Amino acid sequence: MSAKLPTTHLLALAWRNLWRNSERSVVMIGALAIAVAAMLFLIAMMRGLLNDMSQQNLRALPGDLQIHQPGYLDDPSIDYRMPWPSGDLLAELDGVGVARWSGRLSVGAMVASEREARGIQLIGYVPSREGQNSFNEWRLIDGDWPSDDSKGVVVGASLLEKLDTQLGKRIVLTSQGADGEIADIGARIIGVYRAEMAQLEERLVYMALPAMQSMLRSPDDIQQIAIFSRDPSRLLDVQSRFQQLLPSADIQRWDQLNSYLSAMLDNMDAIITVLIVVMFITLAFGLVNTLVMAIFERVKEIGLMLALGLKPTQIALMILAETLVLLLLGIAIGNAAAGLALLSLRDGIDLSAMAEGFAMIGAAPSLTPQFLWRDLWMCNGIVSVLGLACSLLPAWRAAHYSPIEALYRD
């Protein structure tokens, strides 16, 4: 004769059994909560770091799409230049798929003050086409951004300090001209900007495109055409159209220009999944041990249930229900703890003490966690599935006890 236990009674029994040894249950729930909170917190920090790295890199490399002469990316010199767009290319650039575009020069150069000299990246752009924040979101702390006919330069605050000079002073810029000879120009510092990364402040110097063309003795020439798409999701179509129009040109999307960052973004979910699984595996031993010990303590009780007609399947379901209650409590507390921790850090964490180390990986010395709901569901889902999987063996053992052997077991 067999008995059937209603589901509500099964859950009630699982809840009662869970608290028969409250200390052990509390420890296990606490361990689960700490693990879930740590997972969510670490994931949010990783996402925040990656997001910051992507923003910093994209500010230094603006545009959804860039057009260059073949060979420029391997050797970004003035030798790989092109004329200002005209004809069919200009018509396509002004077409419906492009939000805005601009031509630029970007060459390695030396900058020298009356006291110091440094290697920099000199960028010439058209302020009226791009605006002062096209390349970055740096904060101008002194002076002004250049106008189209300006002959001055805007430098970073860190570079200004390294050169031991100040706003309004003249500096000398030196690079290779279009004719292969040394090209130099004296320019006045008209603006100083502040970036989150001192590394970029020391490297990037901006000036108006006409002044830079004059310096390099290359009037009307540019090295790159930067394109901002109206719809980034259709960037492949935009790239395809320009590639058909300019089959010999090197046309690359931002993710191709920065393949390392693109690979990190593409594989982020896989990295997070592996991280959750590895962290939970270490916790699974404790969970299995807790369930096995709980079963050993209740062998006679389980034998009595079987003798009274309870089906082995229901015994197994009861153990699984205990695990489920344990998991739900741990996950709920862990989610709440992670939420409070991330909420308290919504304004970011100041890591200026490790600024140099963060600069080496292209991140700013401040870190703002990035929370995504899909990370919450993925973390909770993986923990729940793995937790129930870990309880299958203890549940199977409990369901396969012989009633007689269980009742007379010491």
C-alpha positions as CSV (number, residue, x, y, z in Angstrom):
1,M,0.0,0.0,0.0
2,S,1.3,3.4,-0.9
3,A,0.5,6.9,0.4
4,K,0.5,10.1,-1.5
5,L,1.7,13.3,0.3
6,P,0.2,16.5,-1.0
7,T,2.7,19.1,-2.4
8,T,1.8,21.6,0.3
9,H,2.5,19.0,3.0
10,L,5.7,18.1,1.2
11,L,6.9,21.7,1.3
12,A,5.8,22.1,4.9
13,L,7.7,19.0,5.9
14,A,10.8,20.2,4.0
15,W,10.7,23.5,5.8
16,R,10.4,21.8,9.2
17,N,13.2,19.4,8.4
18,L,15.4,22.3,7.4
19,W,15.2,23.9,10.8
20,R,15.6,20.7,12.8
21,N,19.3,21.6,12.9
22,S,19.0,25.4,12.7
23,E,22.7,26.1,13.2
24,R,23.8,24.0,10.2
25,S,21.0,25.5,8.0
26,V,21.9,29.0,9.0
27,V,25.6,28.4,8.2
28,M,24.6,26.9,4.8
29,I,22.2,29.7,4.0
30,G,24.9,32.3,5.0
31,A,27.5,30.6,2.8
32,L,25.0,30.6,-0.2
33,A,24.1,34.3,0.5
34,I,27.8,35.3,0.7
35,A,28.6,33.4,-2.5
36,V,25.7,34.9,-4.5
37,A,26.4,38.4,-3.2
38,A,30.1,38.0,-4.1
39,M,29.3,36.7,-7.6
40,L,26.9,39.6,-8.3
41,F,29.2,42.2,-6.9
42,L,32.2,40.8,-8.8
43,I,30.2,40.6,-12.0
44,A,29.1,44.2,-11.7
45,M,32.7,45.3,-11.0
46,M,33.9,43.4,-14.0
47,R,31.2,45.0,-16.2
48,G,32.0,48.4,-14.8
49,L,35.8,48.0,-15.5
50,L,35.1,46.7,-19.1
51,N,32.6,49.5,-19.8
52,D,35.1,52.0,-18.5
53,M,37.9,50.5,-20.7
54,S,35.6,50.6,-23.7
55,Q,34.6,54.2,-23.1
56,Q,38.2,55.4,-22.6
57,N,39.4,53.6,-25.7
58,L,36.5,54.8,-27.9
59,R,37.1,58.4,-26.7
60,A,40.6,58.2,-28.0
61,L,39.5,56.4,-31.2
62,P,36.2,58.1,-32.2
63,G,33.9,57.2,-34.9
64,D,31.9,54.1,-35.7
65,L,33.8,53.6,-38.9
66,Q,37.2,54.9,-40.2
67,I,38.6,55.1,-43.7
68,H,42.3,55.0,-44.3
69,Q,44.8,54.4,-47.0
70,P,46.2,50.8,-46.9
71,G,49.2,50.6,-44.6
72,Y,48.3,53.6,-42.5
73,L,47.3,51.5,-39.4
74,D,50.7,49.8,-39.5
75,D,52.6,53.0,-40.0
76,P,50.5,56.1,-39.2
77,S,52.6,58.6,-41.0
78,I,51.8,61.4,-43.4
79,D,52.9,59.2,-46.3
80,Y,49.5,57.5,-46.1
81,R,47.3,60.4,-46.9
82,M,44.3,61.0,-49.1
83,P,42.5,64.1,-50.5
84,W,39.5,65.7,-48.9
85,P,36.4,63.7,-50.0
86,S,34.6,64.8,-53.2
87,G,32.3,63.4,-55.9
88,D,30.6,60.1,-55.2
89,L,32.4,59.6,-51.9
90,L,31.2,63.0,-50.6
91,A,27.7,62.2,-51.7
92,E,27.7,58.9,-49.8
93,L,29.2,60.6,-46.7
94,D,26.3,63.1,-46.8
95,G,23.8,60.3,-47.3
96,V,21.0,59.1,-45.1
97,G,23.0,56.4,-43.3
98,V,25.7,58.8,-41.9
99,A,24.9,61.0,-39.0
100,R,28.1,63.0,-39.4
101,W,31.7,62.6,-40.6
102,S,35.0,64.4,-40.6
103,G,38.5,64.2,-42.0
104,R,41.5,64.2,-39.7
105,L,45.3,64.1,-39.6
106,S,46.9,62.1,-36.8
107,V,50.7,61.7,-36.7
108,G,53.4,61.0,-34.2
109,A,55.3,64.1,-33.3
110,M,57.7,65.7,-30.8
111,V,56.7,68.6,-28.6
112,A,59.3,70.8,-26.9
113,S,59.1,73.6,-24.5
114,E,61.9,75.8,-23.4
115,R,62.8,73.1,-20.8
116,E,61.5,69.7,-21.8
117,A,60.6,67.6,-24.9
118,R,58.1,64.7,-25.2
119,G,56.8,62.3,-27.8
120,I,53.1,62.8,-28.5
121,Q,50.3,62.0,-30.9
122,L,49.3,65.2,-32.8
123,I,45.7,65.3,-34.0
124,G,44.4,67.8,-36.5
125,Y,40.6,68.1,-36.8
126,V,37.9,70.5,-38.0
127,P,36.3,72.0,-34.9
128,S,33.3,73.3,-36.8
129,R,32.5,69.8,-38.0
130,E,33.2,67.8,-34.9
131,G,32.8,70.1,-31.9
132,Q,35.1,70.3,-29.0
133,N,34.1,66.9,-27.6
134,S,34.3,64.7,-30.7
135,F,37.4,62.9,-29.5
136,N,36.7,62.8,-25.8
137,E,34.8,64.1,-22.9
138,W,37.7,65.7,-21.3
139,R,37.1,68.7,-19.2
140,L,38.6,71.9,-20.5
141,I,40.1,73.5,-17.3
142,D,41.7,76.5,-18.9
143,G,41.7,78.4,-22.2
144,D,39.6,77.5,-25.2
145,W,39.2,74.8,-27.8
146,P,40.6,75.7,-31.2
147,S,38.5,77.3,-34.0
148,D,38.9,76.3,-37.7
149,D,41.4,79.1,-38.3
150,S,43.2,78.8,-35.0
151,K,47.0,78.1,-35.0
152,G,47.2,77.2,-31.3
153,V,47.1,73.8,-29.6
154,V,45.2,72.2,-26.8
155,V,47.3,70.0,-24.5
156,G,46.6,67.8,-21.4
157,A,47.3,69.0,-17.9
158,S,49.8,66.2,-17.3
159,L,51.7,67.1,-20.5
160,L,51.7,70.7,-19.5
161,E,53.3,69.7,-16.2
162,K,55.9,67.4,-17.9
163,L,56.9,70.2,-20.2
164,D,57.2,72.6,-17.3
165,T,55.3,75.3,-19.2
166,Q,51.9,77.0,-19.0
167,L,48.9,78.3,-20.9
168,G,49.8,81.0,-23.4
169,K,53.4,79.9,-23.8
170,R,54.8,78.8,-27.2
171,I,55.9,75.2,-27.9
172,V,57.6,73.7,-30.9
173,L,56.0,70.7,-32.7
174,T,58.1,68.5,-34.9
175,S,57.2,65.7,-37.3
176,Q,57.8,64.4,-40.8
177,G,56.4,66.5,-43.6
178,A,54.7,65.3,-46.7
179,D,57.9,65.9,-48.7
180,G,59.9,63.6,-46.3
181,E,61.7,66.5,-44.7
182,I,61.4,67.6,-41.1
183,A,58.3,69.7,-40.5
184,D,58.1,72.0,-37.5
185,I,56.0,74.8,-36.2
186,G,55.8,77.1,-33.2
187,A,52.4,77.1,-31.7
188,R,50.9,78.8,-28.6
189,I,49.1,76.7,-26.0
190,I,45.5,78.0,-26.1
191,G,43.8,75.4,-24.0
192,V,44.4,72.8,-21.3
193,Y,42.1,69.8,-20.8
194,R,41.8,67.3,-17.9
195,A,41.2,63.6,-18.7
196,E,40.5,60.7,-16.3
197,M,43.7,59.0,-17.5
198,A,47.0,60.9,-17.1
199,Q,48.3,58.6,-19.9
200,L,46.0,60.2,-22.4
201,E,46.7,63.7,-21.1
202,E,50.4,63.2,-21.8
203,R,49.9,61.7,-25.2
204,L,47.1,63.6,-27.1
205,V,47.6,67.1,-28.5
206,Y,44.9,68.8,-30.6
207,M,45.1,71.5,-33.2
208,A,42.9,72.8,-36.1
209,L,43.3,70.8,-39.3
210,P,44.3,73.7,-41.6
211,A,47.1,74.6,-39.2
212,M,48.4,71.0,-39.2
213,Q,48.1,70.7,-42.9
214,S,50.2,73.8,-43.3
215,M,52.8,72.5,-40.8
216,L,53.1,69.2,-42.7
217,R,53.1,70.9,-46.1
218,S,50.2,68.9,-47.2
219,P,47.3,71.2,-48.0
220,D,43.8,69.7,-48.4
221,D,45.1,66.2,-47.4
222,I,43.9,64.0,-44.6
223,Q,44.8,60.6,-43.3
224,Q,41.4,59.3,-42.0
225,I,37.8,59.8,-42.5
226,A,35.8,59.2,-39.4
227,I,32.1,58.2,-39.8
228,F,29.4,58.2,-37.2
229,S,26.5,56.0,-38.2
230,R,22.8,57.0,-37.6
231,D,22.1,53.4,-36.7
232,P,25.1,51.5,-35.2
233,S,23.2,48.2,-35.6
234,R,23.4,48.7,-39.4
235,L,27.1,49.5,-39.3
236,L,28.0,46.5,-41.5
237,D,25.7,47.8,-44.2
238,V,27.4,51.2,-44.1
239,Q,30.8,49.6,-44.2
240,S,29.8,47.4,-47.1
241,R,28.6,50.5,-49.1
242,F,31.8,52.4,-48.6
243,Q,33.9,49.3,-49.4
244,Q,32.2,49.0,-52.7
245,L,32.8,52.6,-53.4
246,L,36.4,52.5,-52.4
247,P,37.6,48.9,-53.0
248,S,41.3,49.7,-52.4
249,A,40.8,51.6,-49.1
250,D,41.2,50.2,-45.6
251,I,37.7,50.6,-44.1
252,Q,37.3,49.3,-40.6
253,R,34.7,49.4,-37.8
254,W,35.6,50.5,-34.3
255,D,35.6,46.8,-33.1
256,Q,38.1,45.9,-35.8
257,L,40.3,48.8,-34.9
258,N,40.3,47.7,-31.3
259,S,40.1,43.9,-31.6
260,Y,41.2,43.2,-28.0
261,L,38.3,45.3,-26.6
262,S,35.8,43.8,-29.0
263,A,36.8,40.2,-28.0
264,M,36.4,41.2,-24.4
265,L,32.9,42.5,-25.0
266,D,31.9,39.5,-27.1
267,N,33.1,37.0,-24.5
268,M,32.0,38.8,-21.4
269,D,28.9,36.6,-20.8
270,A,31.0,33.4,-21.3
271,I,33.6,34.7,-18.8
272,I,30.9,35.5,-16.3
273,T,29.2,32.1,-16.7
274,V,32.5,30.3,-16.1
275,L,33.2,32.5,-13.1
276,I,29.8,31.6,-11.6
277,V,30.2,27.9,-12.2
278,V,33.7,27.8,-10.7
279,M,32.7,29.7,-7.6
280,F,29.6,27.5,-7.1
281,I,31.6,24.3,-7.5
282,T,33.7,25.3,-4.5
283,L,30.4,25.8,-2.6
284,A,28.8,22.7,-3.8
285,F,30.9,20.4,-1.6
286,G,29.5,22.1,1.5
287,L,25.9,21.9,0.2
288,V,26.2,18.2,-0.6
289,N,27.8,17.5,2.8
290,T,25.0,19.3,4.5
291,L,22.3,17.3,2.7
292,V,24.1,14.0,3.3
293,M,24.5,14.7,7.0
294,A,20.8,15.6,7.3
295,I,19.8,12.3,5.6
296,F,22.1,10.3,7.9
297,E,20.5,11.8,10.9
298,R,17.0,10.9,9.7
299,V,17.6,7.4,8.3
300,K,15.1,5.8,10.7
301,E,12.6,8.5,10.0
302,I,12.9,8.0,6.3
303,G,12.6,4.2,6.8
304,L,9.4,4.8,8.8
305,M,8.0,7.0,6.0
306,L,8.7,4.3,3.5
307,A,7.2,1.6,5.7
308,L,4.0,3.7,6.0
309,G,3.7,3.7,2.2
310,L,5.4,6.9,1.1
311,K,6.8,6.5,-2.3
312,P,10.6,6.7,-2.9
313,T,9.8,9.4,-5.5
314,Q,8.2,11.5,-2.8
315,I,11.2,11.0,-0.4
316,A,13.4,12.3,-3.2
317,L,11.1,15.2,-3.8
318,M,11.2,16.1,-0.1
319,I,15.0,16.2,-0.2
320,L,14.9,18.3,-3.3
321,A,12.3,20.6,-1.7
322,E,14.7,21.1,1.3
323,T,17.4,22.0,-1.1
324,L,15.2,24.4,-3.0
325,V,14.1,26.2,0.2
326,L,17.8,26.4,1.2
327,L,18.7,27.9,-2.2
328,L,15.9,30.3,-2.3
329,L,16.7,31.8,1.1
330,G,20.4,32.0,0.3
331,I,19.7,33.6,-3.1
332,A,17.2,36.1,-1.7
333,I,19.6,37.3,1.0
334,G,22.5,37.3,-1.4
335,N,20.6,39.4,-3.9
336,A,19.6,41.9,-1.2
337,A,23.2,42.2,0.1
338,A,24.6,42.7,-3.4
339,G,22.0,45.3,-4.2
340,L,22.8,47.3,-1.0
341,A,26.5,47.1,-1.7
342,L,26.2,48.2,-5.3
343,L,23.7,50.9,-4.4
344,S,26.2,52.3,-1.9
345,L,28.8,52.4,-4.7
346,R,26.6,53.9,-7.4
347,D,28.9,57.1,-7.5
348,G,32.0,55.0,-8.2
349,I,35.1,53.9,-6.3
350,D,38.1,56.2,-6.1
351,L,41.1,54.1,-7.1
352,S,43.5,57.0,-7.7
353,A,46.1,55.2,-5.6
354,M,46.4,52.6,-8.4
355,A,46.1,55.1,-11.2
356,E,49.2,53.9,-13.0
357,G,48.2,50.3,-12.9
358,F,44.7,51.1,-14.3
359,A,46.3,53.3,-17.0
360,M,48.3,50.3,-18.3
361,I,45.0,48.5,-19.1
362,G,43.3,51.5,-20.5
363,A,41.0,52.3,-17.6
364,A,40.4,55.3,-15.5
365,P,41.4,55.5,-11.8
366,S,37.7,55.3,-10.8
367,L,35.4,52.4,-11.1
368,T,31.6,52.5,-11.2
369,P,29.9,49.1,-11.0
370,Q,27.5,48.3,-13.8
371,F,24.5,46.2,-12.9
372,L,22.5,44.3,-15.5
373,W,19.3,42.4,-14.8
374,R,20.4,39.6,-17.1
375,D,23.4,39.0,-14.8
376,L,21.1,38.7,-11.9
377,W,18.8,36.1,-13.6
378,M,21.8,34.2,-15.0
379,C,23.6,34.1,-11.6
380,N,20.4,33.0,-9.8
381,G,19.5,30.5,-12.5
382,I,22.9,28.9,-12.5
383,V,23.1,28.6,-8.7
384,S,19.6,27.1,-8.6
385,V,20.2,24.6,-11.3
386,L,23.6,23.5,-10.0
387,G,22.3,23.4,-6.4
388,L,19.4,21.1,-7.3
389,A,21.8,19.0,-9.4
390,C,24.1,18.6,-6.3
391,S,21.1,17.4,-4.3
392,L,20.2,14.6,-6.7
393,L,22.7,12.1,-5.3
394,P,21.6,12.6,-1.6
395,A,17.9,12.5,-2.8
396,W,18.6,9.3,-4.7
397,R,20.3,7.7,-1.7
398,A,17.4,8.6,0.6
399,A,14.8,7.2,-1.8
400,H,16.6,3.9,-2.1
401,Y,16.8,2.9,1.5
402,S,15.3,-0.4,2.5
403,P,12.5,0.3,5.0
404,I,13.5,-2.6,7.3
405,E,17.2,-1.9,7.2
406,A,16.6,1.8,7.8
407,L,14.3,1.2,10.8
408,Y,16.8,-1.1,12.6
409,R,19.9,0.9,11.7
410,D,21.8,2.2,14.7
